[in-house]
Amino acid sequence: MFSQTEAEKLAIDFLGNDWEIPQAEHEWFTIRNTKGDPNWYIVEVGIEGYPDYWILQVYDTGECDPCYTFVSPLSGSQDTDDLQELPESIANMISFERNSQMSQTAKV
């Protein structure tokens, strides 16, 4: 088993690579919470000052489950002016996730 710190770095790198966020912008990601189990970690990755976050499962093999979860109290229908302070790639990522969250809710 690897350390919690290693699991958190793997989660950030996986999320950043999945969204093609430039490596230099990975520093915008923060860890909200991490829970461990003998075979995996659950890592919550967010952006400091924003309510949005992603939940990723990191296995003891060092692999991340590609089916991670996005959580936000905001939907894509709300104003995205709050994202103007962020690098464009991260703002686009959050905006897309918020819009996806809205359309999933609308389907129910």
Secondary structure, 3 states (H helix, E strand, C coil): CCCHHHHHHHHHHHHHHHCCCCHHHHHHEEEEEEEEECCEEEEEEEECCCCCEEEEEEECCCCECCCCEEECCCCCCCCCHHHCCCCHHHHHHHHHHHHHHHHHHHHC
